[in-house]
Amino acid sequence: MDRLAKPTAKQLRYLRVLADLTGTTFTPPTNREHASEQIDELKSRPPTSRADRTRERAALHRDLDQAPRDAVRHRPGETTGYGSSARWARGPRKGER
């Protein structure tokens, strides 16, 4: 097996599962060897409880839905069109850039 080849789909899926189970994140590996190292590292971590993972996901979704002054949040009526023809519906508000 070529350790410097791109990581396999199976490795990437397993990394996502392990990251979810341990409540961690990972940097996408550049090759199979790096993926194997990350898998071993995540396997050595204790899993978080299902209740903790559920609470964290709920808090994340709540924060994303309720961020009142989030500059990157799309507001209804800000754009017109679809896809490559989408455009801003109006210019920036006073004081905004």
N, CA, C and O atoms as a GROMACS GRO file, in nm:
protein
  388
    1MET      N    1   0.085  -0.118   0.000
    1MET     CA    2   0.000   0.000   0.000
    1MET      C    3   0.089   0.124   0.000
    1MET      O    4   0.187   0.130   0.074
    2ASP      N    5   0.055   0.218  -0.079
    2ASP     CA    6   0.131   0.342  -0.089
    2ASP      C    7   0.087   0.437   0.022
    2ASP      O    8  -0.022   0.493   0.016
    3ARG      N    9   0.172   0.455   0.124
    3ARG     CA   10   0.138   0.537   0.242
    3ARG      C   11   0.126   0.686   0.207
    3ARG      O   12   0.065   0.761   0.283
    4LEU      N   13   0.182   0.728   0.094
    4LEU     CA   14   0.178   0.869   0.058
    4LEU      C   15   0.061   0.902  -0.036
    4LEU      O   16   0.042   1.017  -0.074
    5ALA      N   17  -0.016   0.801  -0.072
    5ALA     CA   18  -0.134   0.823  -0.157
    5ALA      C   19  -0.242   0.893  -0.075
    5ALA      O   20  -0.236   0.897   0.048
    6LYS      N   21  -0.340   0.948  -0.143
    6LYS     CA   22  -0.449   1.016  -0.075
    6LYS      C   23  -0.517   0.920   0.022
    6LYS      O   24  -0.522   0.800  -0.003
    7PRO      N   25  -0.570   0.973   0.134
    7PRO     CA   26  -0.640   0.885   0.228
    7PRO      C   27  -0.762   0.821   0.162
    7PRO      O   28  -0.824   0.880   0.073
    8THR      N   29  -0.794   0.703   0.207
    8THR     CA   30  -0.908   0.633   0.150
    8THR      C   31  -1.038   0.690   0.206
    8THR      O   32  -1.038   0.755   0.311
    9ALA      N   33  -1.147   0.666   0.136
    9ALA     CA   34  -1.278   0.711   0.183
    9ALA      C   35  -1.311   0.644   0.316
    9ALA      O   36  -1.374   0.705   0.403
   10LYS      N   37  -1.270   0.520   0.332
   10LYS     CA   38  -1.295   0.447   0.456
   10LYS      C   39  -1.222   0.513   0.573
   10LYS      O   40  -1.278   0.526   0.682
   11GLN      N   41  -1.097   0.555   0.552
   11GLN     CA   42  -1.023   0.624   0.657
   11GLN      C   43  -1.091   0.756   0.695
   11GLN      O   44  -1.103   0.788   0.813
   12LEU      N   45  -1.134   0.831   0.595
   12LEU     CA   46  -1.198   0.960   0.622
   12LEU      C   47  -1.330   0.943   0.697
   12LEU      O   48  -1.361   1.019   0.788
   13ARG      N   49  -1.408   0.841   0.658
   13ARG     CA   50  -1.533   0.813   0.729
   13ARG      C   51  -1.505   0.777   0.874
   13ARG      O   52  -1.573   0.824   0.965
   14TYR      N   53  -1.405   0.692   0.896
   14TYR     CA   54  -1.371   0.647   1.030
   14TYR      C   55  -1.321   0.765   1.115
   14TYR      O   56  -1.355   0.774   1.233
   15LEU      N   57  -1.243   0.854   1.056
   15LEU     CA   58  -1.199   0.972   1.128
   15LEU      C   59  -1.318   1.057   1.173
   15LEU      O   60  -1.321   1.105   1.286
   16ARG      N   61  -1.416   1.075   1.085
   16ARG     CA   62  -1.534   1.154   1.122
   16ARG      C   63  -1.611   1.088   1.237
   16ARG      O   64  -1.657   1.156   1.328
   17VAL      N   65  -1.624   0.956   1.231
   17VAL     CA   66  -1.694   0.884   1.337
   17VAL      C   67  -1.618   0.899   1.469
   17VAL      O   68  -1.679   0.928   1.572
   18LEU      N   69  -1.487   0.878   1.466
   18LEU     CA   70  -1.407   0.890   1.588
   18LEU      C   71  -1.409   1.032   1.644
   18LEU      O   72  -1.418   1.051   1.765
   19ALA      N   73  -1.401   1.130   1.557
   19ALA     CA   74  -1.406   1.269   1.603
   19ALA      C   75  -1.539   1.298   1.669
   19ALA      O   76  -1.545   1.368   1.771
   20ASP      N   77  -1.646   1.246   1.613
   20ASP     CA   78  -1.778   1.266   1.671
   20ASP      C   79  -1.788   1.197   1.807
   20ASP      O   80  -1.840   1.255   1.902
   21LEU      N   81  -1.738   1.076   1.815
   21LEU     CA   82  -1.744   1.000   1.941
   21LEU      C   83  -1.661   1.062   2.052
   21LEU      O   84  -1.697   1.052   2.169
   22THR      N   85  -1.550   1.124   2.017
   22THR     CA   86  -1.461   1.181   2.118
   22THR      C   87  -1.485   1.330   2.140
   22THR      O   88  -1.423   1.390   2.228
   23GLY      N   89  -1.574   1.390   2.061
   23GLY     CA   90  -1.602   1.532   2.077
   23GLY      C   91  -1.486   1.620   2.035
   23GLY      O   92  -1.463   1.725   2.094
   24THR      N   93  -1.412   1.576   1.934
   24THR     CA   94  -1.296   1.652   1.888
   24THR      C   95  -1.310   1.684   1.739
   24THR      O   96  -1.404   1.641   1.673
   25THR      N   97  -1.215   1.761   1.691
   25THR     CA   98  -1.208   1.790   1.549
   25THR      C   99  -1.075   1.737   1.497
   25THR      O  100  -0.987   1.699   1.575
   26PHE      N  101  -1.061   1.734   1.366
   26PHE     CA  102  -0.934   1.691   1.307
   26PHE      C  103  -0.909   1.769   1.180
   26PHE      O  104  -1.002   1.818   1.115
   27THR      N  105  -0.784   1.779   1.145
   27THR     CA  106  -0.745   1.841   1.019
   27THR      C  107  -0.748   1.733   0.912
   27THR      O  108  -0.691   1.626   0.933
   28PRO      N  109  -0.812   1.757   0.800
   28PRO     CA  110  -0.816   1.653   0.696
   28PRO      C  111  -0.674   1.608   0.660
   28PRO      O  112  -0.589   1.691   0.628
   29PRO      N  113  -0.650   1.478   0.664
   29PRO     CA  114  -0.516   1.427   0.636
   29PRO      C  115  -0.479   1.443   0.488
   29PRO      O  116  -0.565   1.442   0.400
   30THR      N  117  -0.350   1.456   0.464
   30THR     CA  118  -0.302   1.472   0.327
   30THR      C  119  -0.265   1.340   0.262
   30THR      O  120  -0.259   1.329   0.140
   31ASN      N  121  -0.239   1.237   0.345
   31ASN     CA  122  -0.204   1.107   0.289
   31ASN      C  123  -0.251   0.996   0.382
   31ASN      O  124  -0.299   1.023   0.492
   32ARG      N  125  -0.236   0.873   0.339
   32ARG     CA  126  -0.284   0.758   0.416
   32ARG      C  127  -0.211   0.742   0.548
   32ARG      O  128  -0.271   0.706   0.649
   33GLU      N  129  -0.084   0.769   0.547
   33GLU     CA  130  -0.005   0.755   0.670
   33GLU      C  131  -0.054   0.855   0.775
   33GLU      O  132  -0.074   0.819   0.891
   34HIS      N  133  -0.073   0.979   0.733
   34HIS     CA  134  -0.123   1.082   0.825
   34HIS      C  135  -0.262   1.044   0.876
   34HIS      O  136  -0.293   1.065   0.994
   35ALA      N  137  -0.347   0.990   0.790
   35ALA     CA  138  -0.480   0.946   0.832
   35ALA      C  139  -0.470   0.836   0.937
   35ALA      O  140  -0.543   0.838   1.036
   36SER      N  141  -0.380   0.742   0.916
   36SER     CA  142  -0.362   0.633   1.013
   36SER      C  143  -0.315   0.686   1.148
   36SER      O  144  -0.360   0.640   1.253
   37GLU      N  145  -0.224   0.784   1.145
   37GLU     CA  146  -0.175   0.844   1.269
   37GLU      C  147  -0.288   0.914   1.342
   37GLU      O  148  -0.300   0.903   1.464
   38GLN      N  149  -0.372   0.987   1.269
   38GLN     CA  150  -0.484   1.056   1.332
   38GLN      C  151  -0.586   0.958   1.389
   38GLN      O  152  -0.642   0.981   1.496
   39ILE      N  153  -0.609   0.848   1.317
   39ILE     CA  154  -0.701   0.746   1.366
   39ILE      C  155  -0.649   0.688   1.497
   39ILE      O  156  -0.724   0.674   1.594
   40ASP      N  157  -0.521   0.654   1.501
   40ASP     CA  158  -0.462   0.599   1.624
   40ASP      C  159  -0.474   0.698   1.739
   40ASP      O  160  -0.503   0.660   1.852
   41GLU      N  161  -0.451   0.826   1.710
   41GLU     CA  162  -0.457   0.929   1.815
   41GLU      C  163  -0.600   0.943   1.868
   41GLU      O  164  -0.620   0.953   1.989
   42LEU      N  165  -0.699   0.944   1.778
   42LEU     CA  166  -0.838   0.957   1.822
   42LEU      C  167  -0.887   0.832   1.894
   42LEU      O  168  -0.968   0.841   1.986
   43LYS      N  169  -0.838   0.715   1.853
   43LYS     CA  170  -0.876   0.591   1.921
   43LYS      C  171  -0.826   0.588   2.065
   43LYS      O  172  -0.885   0.522   2.150
   44SER      N  173  -0.717   0.660   2.092
   44SER     CA  174  -0.660   0.659   2.227
   44SER      C  175  -0.736   0.754   2.321
   44SER      O  176  -0.716   0.749   2.442
   45ARG      N  177  -0.823   0.838   2.268
   45ARG     CA  178  -0.900   0.932   2.350
   45ARG      C  179  -1.026   0.865   2.404
   45ARG      O  180  -1.085   0.780   2.338
   46PRO      N  181  -1.066   0.906   2.523
   46PRO     CA  182  -1.191   0.850   2.576
   46PRO      C  183  -1.311   0.911   2.504
   46PRO      O  184  -1.308   1.028   2.468
   47PRO      N  185  -1.416   0.833   2.482
   47PRO     CA  186  -1.534   0.888   2.415
   47PRO      C  187  -1.611   0.980   2.508
   47PRO      O  188  -1.610   0.961   2.630
   48THR      N  189  -1.678   1.079   2.450
   48THR     CA  190  -1.767   1.163   2.530
   48THR      C  191  -1.903   1.095   2.536
   48THR      O  192  -1.936   1.012   2.451
   49SER      N  193  -1.980   1.132   2.637
   49SER     CA  194  -2.110   1.066   2.650
   49SER      C  195  -2.205   1.115   2.540
   49SER      O  196  -2.189   1.225   2.487
   50ARG      N  197  -2.299   1.033   2.509
   50ARG     CA  198  -2.398   1.068   2.406
   50ARG      C  199  -2.476   1.193   2.447
   50ARG      O  200  -2.507   1.278   2.363
   51ALA      N  201  -2.507   1.205   2.576
   51ALA     CA  202  -2.582   1.322   2.625
   51ALA      C  203  -2.500   1.450   2.605
   51ALA      O  204  -2.555   1.552   2.565
   52ASP      N  205  -2.369   1.443   2.632
   52ASP     CA  206  -2.283   1.561   2.612
   52ASP      C  207  -2.280   1.600   2.464
   52ASP      O  208  -2.289   1.719   2.432
   53ARG      N  209  -2.266   1.502   2.376
   53ARG     CA  210  -2.262   1.532   2.232
   53ARG      C  211  -2.393   1.594   2.186
   53ARG      O  212  -2.392   1.687   2.106
   54THR      N  213  -2.505   1.543   2.236
   54THR     CA  214  -2.636   1.596   2.200
   54THR      C  215  -2.650   1.740   2.248
   54THR      O  216  -2.699   1.826   2.175
   55ARG      N  217  -2.609   1.767   2.374
   55ARG     CA  218  -2.616   1.903   2.428
   55ARG      C  219  -2.528   2.000   2.349
   55ARG      O  220  -2.569   2.112   2.321
   56GLU      N  221  -2.407   1.956   2.313
   56GLU     CA  222  -2.317   2.042   2.238
   56GLU      C  223  -2.373   2.074   2.099
   56GLU      O  224  -2.366   2.189   2.054
   57ARG      N  225  -2.429   1.975   2.033
   57ARG     CA  226  -2.489   1.998   1.900
   57ARG      C  227  -2.608   2.093   1.910
   57ARG      O  228  -2.623   2.183   1.828
   58ALA      N  229  -2.691   2.074   2.011
   58ALA     CA  230  -2.808   2.160   2.029
   58ALA      C  231  -2.764   2.304   2.057
   58ALA      O  232  -2.822   2.398   2.003
   59ALA      N  233  -2.662   2.322   2.140
   59ALA     CA  234  -2.612   2.456   2.169
   59ALA      C  235  -2.554   2.521   2.044
   59ALA      O  236  -2.575   2.640   2.021
   60LEU      N  237  -2.483   2.444   1.964
   60LEU     CA  238  -2.426   2.498   1.841
   60LEU      C  239  -2.536   2.544   1.746
   60LEU      O  240  -2.529   2.654   1.691
   61HIS      N  241  -2.637   2.460   1.726
   61HIS     CA  242  -2.747   2.496   1.637
   61HIS      C  243  -2.823   2.618   1.690
   61HIS      O  244  -2.863   2.705   1.613
   62ARG      N  245  -2.844   2.623   1.821
   62ARG     CA  246  -2.912   2.736   1.881
   62ARG      C  247  -2.832   2.865   1.860
   62ARG      O  248  -2.889   2.968   1.826
   63ASP      N  249  -2.701   2.859   1.880
   63ASP     CA  250  -2.616   2.976   1.859
   63ASP      C  251  -2.618   3.022   1.714
   63ASP      O  252  -2.625   3.141   1.686
   64LEU      N  253  -2.612   2.927   1.622
   64LEU     CA  254  -2.613   2.963   1.480
   64LEU      C  255  -2.747   3.024   1.439
   64LEU      O  256  -2.751   3.116   1.357
   65ASP      N  257  -2.855   2.974   1.496
   65ASP     CA  258  -2.988   3.024   1.460
   65ASP      C  259  -3.018   3.160   1.524
   65ASP      O  260  -3.098   3.237   1.469
   66GLN      N  261  -2.957   3.189   1.638
   66GLN     CA  262  -2.995   3.308   1.712
   66GLN      C  263  -2.889   3.417   1.713
   66GLN      O  264  -2.906   3.516   1.784
   67ALA      N  265  -2.783   3.404   1.637
   67ALA     CA  266  -2.678   3.507   1.636
   67ALA      C  267  -2.735   3.635   1.577
   67ALA      O  268  -2.751   3.644   1.455
   68PRO      N  269  -2.768   3.735   1.659
   68PRO     CA  270  -2.841   3.851   1.611
   68PRO      C  271  -2.762   3.946   1.522
   68PRO      O  272  -2.820   4.006   1.432
   69ARG      N  273  -2.636   3.960   1.542
   69ARG     CA  274  -2.560   4.059   1.465
   69ARG      C  275  -2.442   3.994   1.390
   69ARG      O  276  -2.334   4.051   1.378
   70ASP      N  277  -2.467   3.878   1.343
   70ASP     CA  278  -2.364   3.804   1.272
   70ASP      C  279  -2.346   3.863   1.132
   70ASP      O  280  -2.440   3.862   1.051
   71ALA      N  281  -2.228   3.915   1.103
   71ALA     CA  282  -2.203   3.984   0.976
   71ALA      C  283  -2.212   3.890   0.856
   71ALA      O  284  -2.244   3.936   0.746
   72VAL      N  285  -2.186   3.763   0.873
   72VAL     CA  286  -2.188   3.672   0.759
   72VAL      C  287  -2.324   3.605   0.741
   72VAL      O  288  -2.343   3.527   0.648
   73ARG      N  289  -2.414   3.633   0.828
   73ARG     CA  290  -2.546   3.572   0.820
   73ARG      C  291  -2.626   3.636   0.707
   73ARG      O  292  -2.633   3.758   0.695
   74HIS      N  293  -2.686   3.555   0.627
   74HIS     CA  294  -2.768   3.603   0.516
   74HIS      C  295  -2.906   3.640   0.570
   74HIS      O  296  -2.970   3.561   0.639
   75ARG      N  297  -2.949   3.760   0.538
   75ARG     CA  298  -3.081   3.806   0.581
   75ARG      C  299  -3.177   3.804   0.462
   75ARG      O  300  -3.136   3.828   0.349
   76PRO      N  301  -3.303   3.775   0.487
   76PRO     CA  302  -3.401   3.774   0.378
   76PRO      C  303  -3.405   3.911   0.308
   76PRO      O  304  -3.403   4.015   0.374
   77GLY      N  305  -3.411   3.908   0.178
   77GLY     CA  306  -3.422   4.031   0.100
   77GLY      C  307  -3.288   4.097   0.066
   77GLY      O  308  -3.287   4.199  -0.002
   78GLU      N  309  -3.177   4.041   0.112
   78GLU     CA  310  -3.047   4.102   0.083
   78GLU      C  311  -2.997   4.073  -0.058
   78GLU      O  312  -2.920   4.150  -0.115
   79THR      N  313  -3.042   3.961  -0.114
   79THR     CA  314  -2.996   3.923  -0.247
   79THR      C  315  -3.114   3.898  -0.339
   79THR      O  316  -3.226   3.872  -0.295
   80THR      N  317  -3.086   3.907  -0.467
   80THR     CA  318  -3.185   3.869  -0.568
   80THR      C  319  -3.116   3.772  -0.663
   80THR      O  320  -2.994   3.770  -0.671
   81GLY      N  321  -3.193   3.694  -0.735
   81GLY     CA  322  -3.136   3.599  -0.828
   81GLY      C  323  -3.096   3.470  -0.760
   81GLY      O  324  -3.120   3.449  -0.641
   82TYR      N  325  -3.034   3.383  -0.839
   82TYR     CA  326  -2.997   3.251  -0.789
   82TYR      C  327  -2.865   3.208  -0.851
   82TYR      O  328  -2.839   3.234  -0.969
   83GLY      N  329  -2.782   3.143  -0.773
   83GLY     CA  330  -2.655   3.090  -0.824
   83GLY      C  331  -2.563   3.198  -0.876
   83GLY      O  332  -2.540   3.299  -0.809
   84SER      N  333  -2.511   3.179  -0.996
   84SER     CA  334  -2.414   3.273  -1.051
   84SER      C  335  -2.477   3.406  -1.089
   84SER      O  336  -2.405   3.504  -1.113
   85SER      N  337  -2.608   3.413  -1.095
   85SER     CA  338  -2.674   3.541  -1.127
   85SER      C  339  -2.719   3.614  -1.002
   85SER      O  340  -2.783   3.719  -1.013
   86ALA      N  341  -2.688   3.563  -0.882
   86ALA     CA  342  -2.727   3.629  -0.757
   86ALA      C  343  -2.654   3.762  -0.742
   86ALA      O  344  -2.536   3.773  -0.773
   87ARG      N  345  -2.726   3.862  -0.695
   87ARG     CA  346  -2.672   3.996  -0.675
   87ARG      C  347  -2.727   4.053  -0.545
   87ARG      O  348  -2.831   4.009  -0.496
   88TRP      N  349  -2.657   4.152  -0.488
   88TRP     CA  350  -2.708   4.223  -0.372
   88TRP      C  351  -2.832   4.301  -0.414
   88TRP      O  352  -2.832   4.363  -0.521
   89ALA      N  353  -2.934   4.297  -0.334
   89ALA     CA  354  -3.060   4.364  -0.366
   89ALA      C  355  -3.048   4.515  -0.351
   89ALA      O  356  -3.117   4.589  -0.421
   90ARG      N  357  -2.964   4.561  -0.262
   90ARG     CA  358  -2.945   4.704  -0.242
   90ARG      C  359  -2.802   4.728  -0.194
   90ARG      O  360  -2.732   4.634  -0.157
   91GLY      N  361  -2.761   4.853  -0.196
   91GLY     CA  362  -2.628   4.888  -0.150
   91GLY      C  363  -2.616   4.875   0.000
   91GLY      O  364  -2.715   4.847   0.067
   92PRO      N  365  -2.496   4.894   0.056
   92PRO     CA  366  -2.479   4.883   0.201
   92PRO      C  367  -2.556   4.992   0.274
   92PRO      O  368  -2.575   5.102   0.221
   93ARG      N  369  -2.599   4.961   0.395
   93ARG     CA  370  -2.670   5.059   0.477
   93ARG      C  371  -2.572   5.167   0.522
   93ARG      O  372  -2.451   5.150   0.514
   94LYS      N  373  -2.626   5.277   0.569
   94LYS     CA  374  -2.541   5.384   0.620
   94LYS      C  375  -2.455   5.330   0.734
   94LYS      O  376  -2.503   5.259   0.822
   95GLY      N  377  -2.330   5.364   0.729
   95GLY     CA  378  -2.237   5.320   0.834
   95GLY      C  379  -2.184   5.180   0.816
   95GLY      O  380  -2.093   5.141   0.889
   96GLU      N  381  -2.236   5.103   0.723
   96GLU     CA  382  -2.187   4.967   0.698
   96GLU      C  383  -2.102   4.965   0.573
   96GLU      O  384  -2.120   5.048   0.484
   97ARG      N  385  -2.012   4.873   0.566
   97ARG     CA  386  -1.928   4.854   0.449
   97ARG      C  387  -1.904   4.711   0.425
   97ARG      O  388  -1.834   4.676   0.330
   0.00000   0.00000   0.00000
